Amino acid sequence: MAEITRPELCIVGAGALGIALAQHARRLGARVLLVDRGHAEPGDAPQRAVQVASLVASASRAQAMRNADALGLAGVDPKVSMRAVQKRARSLAAEQAPLDSRERLTGLGISVLRGDTRFVDAMTLAVGDVQVRPQAIVLAVGGAALLPEISGLDEAGYFTPDSILENSRKLTHLLVIGADPEGLALAQAFARLGSDVTLVPQGAALPGFDIEAAGIVLQCLSEEGVRVIDGGKLEAIQPRSQGIGATITLPDGASEVLDISHVLVCAGTQASLDDMGLEAARLRPLRGKARQFALGALGQTSNRRIRVVGASAGIGQWHHALSHGRAVIEALVLGAPRHQPAQQPQLVQTEPALAEIGRWPTDSKPLAAGHVILRGGLSENGKARALGQDRGLAKVLVNPKGQILAASLVGPEAGELAGVLALAMEKGIALGQLADLSLPHPSLLAILAALGENQSGAEAVSSFARRLGAVRRRLGI
């Protein structure tokens, strides 16, 4: 007879997101069971982010060596060993592994169960030979790579963002299909590590981002040797005895055949829920979105006992998924989130980095009355100039009260700067109040303080305030 366990909360998916949410639920006092489905969650393995960060850091250091003359040093062309680069990345991930181990999680009071996972009915989950009947289930599974329908792709073979982290060979000419944020970062990293790189976004590059901000990033990638065929489309792949051919339709309608060595698919992800018995769980996807199940803002689904976060909720970027997931856990454990999920920046972790928060008005619509766009270039920021990274800008849209509605940032630490603006938006802090920040000099944050000063200076001083000031001066107050 199968063993039956009845935890308060069951989190399915022992990737980085599931582990973080299990720890958050335990801190709130919940009895938590974390289900490891017996394989790494695609796109969300616990140490994956460390590997990616290590790879990008090695690539950044190689580029810094080439451009050292900009800082008064001798520039050199580095000798890159992909084997050594990937060995370091795997070593760092291995050092991180104990923090995510079953033993540590058990020590924190989190039960961990591993095995093939499937739904038996709307209230029961089978994990190996154990039946789990929790009060609530949270699906925190990873996202498998979406594969575009391109003739010859399967025959030629391809990397995904997961599998390319295991590659230890130099890639002569890498073709990147798609242009999700991670795809752009990996394209730049491999170009800096010595590969020829062509990126075909299958449409517009960086759709939805501010055109001016996105243009700076794409121009910088181009200057580093990444060929971005913005508006182009890959039509077919032709496996050959030596190398691979790729037929591309260019934006002007002309056709071009490229000689490439490897293919990386970065065209988005979909929730990895194969063989979980979703029919038995009475879990129905959204119409037209086969792998998205969220019917409400807090991950509610067609089954009141099941909530979804991350890929299953259609949330791609990890920091978005974590913020949303914490709110879902708090709703289940406390009855309501302690804080409503705030607006989260969209991040592209290239150099320069691109961060965007809020929604810009479309070009076809004029700004509403009293709304203003304030803009500052990094060429005016002392810290950015000292770093030799002054290609970039900060653009902020404010309403008549000076409250921040949207922002685009390009440059070093763009994500951190966007985090400051996200907090200001959540707390209702006007842009002008950022002028009062006490900052070291020089500081990258000074660009936000400068925009705040511009906003404050643009506000008219009332005649009453001027008269009051004159009276105070006469009285010596």
Secondary structure, 3 states (H helix, E strand, C coil): CCEEECCCEEEECCCHHHHHHHHHHHHCCCCEEEEECCCCCCCCCCCHHHHHHHHHHHHHHHHHHHCHHHHCCCCCCCCCCHHHHHHHHHHHHHHHHHHHCHHHHHHCCCEEEECCEEEEECCEEEECCEEECCCEEEECCCEEECCCCCECHHHHCCECCCHHHHCCCCCCEEEEECCCHHHHHHHHHHHHCCCEEEEECCCCCCCCCCHHHHHHHHHHHHHCCEEECCCCEEEEEEECCCCEEEEEECCCCCEEEEEECEEEECCCEEECCCCCCCCCCCCCCECCECCCCCCCCCCECCCCCEEECHHHHCCCCHHHHHHHHHHHHHHHHHCCCCCCCCCCCEEECCCCEEEEEECCCCCCCCCCCCCEEEEEEHHHCHHHHHHCCCCCEEEEEECCCCEEEEEEEEECCHHHHHHHHHHHHHHCCEHHHHHHCCCCCCCCCHHHHHHHHHHHHHCCCCHHHHHHHHHHHHHCC
